[in-house]
């Protein structure tokens, strides 16, 4: 994961560009398919919606979340136990997938899962800025990426932001957070650094996996679709916000949407944005939510997340021996964890069954 | 006030009459002040009720949005986003005068923030967090307004109580006592006058 400049790195990058692919696709896709069959079916969510928190926790404790529920049962209870156990299970499962995959497939999965590293780096920086305790920060860390738990614990244990930034020197995120040490007293908001980290993740992801062979091209295309969806989500959130510096908000190299187009769209209203999306695959999904001036962009964003889930699923059916089944599983597993959390937290907060059902992405 | 303290002299009578007049004028003015304060209080009370009801509505709205954000982003996501906020609202506390009462005037800045000023990055967070943050910013604004209004209300109540006590003291104690004193001195002086006339008559009879 280190982006060094040694001869070995140079050679690796050169080899990566050759149209050869190494990876245990049949084995990994078979394992992932087996894992996918363990995911909760759609109808289970209806059952969960009718249960209370203790019943949900018991139900999860009897299934694939058994180990985590057991391990965390002494420290947490209720909805916190459900959230922490599902989150830990997510990290464990993703680490397992990286563990049994090989070659370029392993690289691709590893780099894709580095999004959790970005999450962790952001969480640690936020915690350090806010003055949160090491325990508080560690509770929020999800070790599902390349940066292992030991490294993350070391980062959390460091006293100052400068030390954290220094410790990140061998990671691709160093350049994004370097500014935090250049002018430590002048930093009043972490937002630009966080956005830079997110952008850097995708830029790095596309850079380290060039579209040389069919699997890498499939991977590339999917990541670029994801970039489009992320950019659309950002666009819908910043629409109409005056005086916003939009230059750094959008991730480059989306599949159908260019950054210059997105920056122009920021000034439009919802129907205007929809008109600009007419020739893209996103138009039909967003149309019900953006047709009128007072539309519902938040629901549009959920619809786009659903659309991406469908794309991953369709891709995995069309290319069963590629990286797409793995990505499909990663997204589906993440959604499952999110959906369980939505049900549990929604129940805890007293939201109605209809409200919770509307938030689920299934 | 003890009547024995006063010497029944004409100058004392004039002094007591002056004090009585002053007390009566003060009583009238304080009654006017009390009535004006009551009117002001009821106006403030109306605003306070409105703000309170707004706060309740906004709190319910904010709690609902936070619940949705927690459901979608998880406790971890919401807490992590909340840690990103470094800029705290700035409050400027000045005072203003309402009928002689000093009440606070609170000016709040940087409570409501733009999406890029909340500290967390836009790319990696969800619109549900924006909605919750916005709802709580509105709530904080209302809480600040309520703090100003309710402090004003408390000060007004204290002042009304104080003025009411003074009015009552003047009405039921000071003025009646001064009237009694004035009557006592007046009667005493009249008595002394009569005694003097009687004495002079006796002298006249004795001399004849």
Contacts between the chains, C-beta under 8 A, distances in Angstrom:
chain1	res1	chain2	res2	distance
A	80	B	75	6.9
A	83	B	74	5.6
A	83	B	75	6.0
A	83	B	76	7.2
A	87	B	74	7.4
A	87	B	76	7.0
A	118	B	124	7.1
A	119	B	124	7.4
A	122	B	80	7.2
A	122	B	121	7.1
A	122	B	124	6.7
A	123	B	76	7.9
A	123	B	80	4.8
A	123	B	83	7.9
A	126	B	80	5.6
A	126	B	81	7.7
A	126	B	83	4.0
A	126	B	84	4.6
A	126	B	119	7.9
A	126	B	120	7.5
A	127	B	80	7.7
A	127	B	83	5.6
A	129	B	83	7.0
A	129	B	84	7.2
A	129	B	86	6.0
A	130	B	83	3.8
A	130	B	84	7.4
A	130	B	85	7.8
A	130	B	86	7.7
A	132	B	83	5.9
A	139	B	76	7.2
A	140	B	76	4.6
A	140	B	79	6.4
A	140	B	80	5.2
A	142	B	76	7.7
A	187	B	86	7.9
A	188	B	86	5.8
A	188	B	87	6.1
A	189	B	84	7.8
A	189	B	86	6.2
A	189	B	87	7.1
A	189	B	116	7.9
A	189	B	117	6.7
A	189	B	119	5.1
A	190	B	84	5.2
A	190	B	86	7.3
A	190	B	119	5.6
A	190	B	120	7.0
A	190	B	121	7.2
A	191	B	84	7.3
A	191	B	116	5.7
A	191	B	117	7.7
A	191	B	118	7.2
A	191	B	119	5.9
A	191	B	120	6.1
A	191	B	121	5.1
A	191	B	122	6.9
A	192	B	121	7.6
A	193	B	121	7.5
A	194	B	84	7.3
A	194	B	120	6.2
A	194	B	121	2.7
A	194	B	123	7.4
A	194	B	124	6.1
A	195	B	121	4.2
A	195	B	122	6.1
A	195	B	123	5.0
A	195	B	124	7.6
A	197	B	121	7.2
A	197	B	124	7.6
A	198	B	121	6.1
A	198	B	123	3.9
A	198	B	124	4.6
A	199	B	123	6.7
A	230	B	123	6.4
A	233	B	127	7.6
A	234	B	122	5.6
A	234	B	123	5.7
A	236	B	127	7.3
A	237	B	115	6.6
A	237	B	122	6.3
A	237	B	127	5.0
A	237	B	130	6.3
A	238	B	115	6.2
A	238	B	122	6.5
A	241	B	114	6.2
A	241	B	115	5.6
A	241	B	116	7.6
A	243	B	114	7.5
A	244	B	114	7.1
A	244	B	115	7.2
A	244	B	116	5.7
A	245	B	116	7.2
A	249	B	122	5.8
A	249	B	123	6.8
A	251	B	123	6.9
A	297	B	127	7.1
A	298	B	127	4.9
A	298	B	128	7.0
A	298	B	131	7.3
A	301	B	126	7.7
A	301	B	127	6.0
A	338	B	72	7.1
A	338	B	74	7.7
A	341	B	71	6.7
A	341	B	72	8.0
A	341	B	74	5.1
A	342	B	71	4.5
A	342	B	72	6.0
A	345	B	67	7.1
A	345	B	70	4.9
A	345	B	71	3.9
A	345	B	74	7.1
A	345	B	75	7.4
A	346	B	67	7.1
A	346	B	68	7.8
A	346	B	71	4.4
A	348	B	67	8.0
A	349	B	63	7.7
A	349	B	64	7.7
A	349	B	66	7.9
A	349	B	67	3.1
A	349	B	68	7.8
A	349	B	70	6.7
A	349	B	71	6.7
A	350	B	67	7.2
A	351	B	64	7.7
A	351	B	67	5.8
A	351	B	68	7.0
A	351	B	71	6.8
A	355	B	68	7.6
A	356	B	71	7.1
A	359	B	68	6.9
A	359	B	71	6.1
A	359	B	72	6.0
